[in-house]
């Protein structure tokens, strides 16, 4: 897959996690000159070099030598890294690219006036972005323009999107604010936080009533991807029309009771906390020790027998 962009602008990808790796590799394979900017002692340096990327250098040097700077490291670190290594090293007229609107909308970062500032937010994790690129398929992505000093920001978006492997028909216009709040809310209320707790609760109910953990896993979680695929293809009503009468009737009776008014009220509270900036202020205040503690407590969000069953049926 190759980009049709004529301009050979140097892109500095800052960070080499899932999204950063996908962005750097896809852009390189599309003909863009790519520099990877990382901390001097970052363990990701070895990974980037093994992937054949060069140069891999410091953040400040990568920014100073780039026409386009893509922030692909965790959002809660944007404030510190931007003020220390990015802001004073940006070339006049450079383009700042964000993969999520959080740090800009909630003012963890204040971009300088002399830059174009754009958003390209993929609707998939970096591993899926890379896999789709290699398979010459496209995921969708939000895009937005905050500053258009060059009057070419939209063209830059289309060129970068093509290099990343996103077809223009799969680009959806948004704003930094809408993408930031919607993405955080969706993760917490439904896609990750809400869904994980719903699965955990259902699993525990069956196990507590005597089901083998493996059987409970198969009943509660194993078929999720099939239901999600039906919803994506046919909508919620279309999904219900394509499942059994027993499943349809039982869902009609009990679905709104299980995820009902109390859940909706909790979602409203979560939305208020997110939109007000309270959540992001707390997020930005996390220390490395806080994140280590968070990671050590992730087991509380699941059940040991569920994880064991998931490993058994993973393949």
Protein Blocks (a to p, Z undefined) as FASTA:
>chain_A
ZZfbfblcddddedjdfklmmmmmmmmmnopacdddddfklcklmmmmmnopacdddfkl
mmmmpfbdcdfbdfklmmmmmmmmmmmmpcghiacddfbfklmmnopaccdfkbccdddd
dfbdfklmmmmmmnopacddddddfbdfkopmmmmmmmmmmmnopafklpccddfklmmm
mmmmmmmmmmmmmmmmmmmmmmmmmmmnopafklmmmmmmmmmmmmmmmmmmnojmlmmm
mmcfklmmmmmmmmmmmmmmklmmmmmmmmmmmmnommmmmmmmpcfklmmmmmmmmmmm
mcfklmmmmmmmmZZ
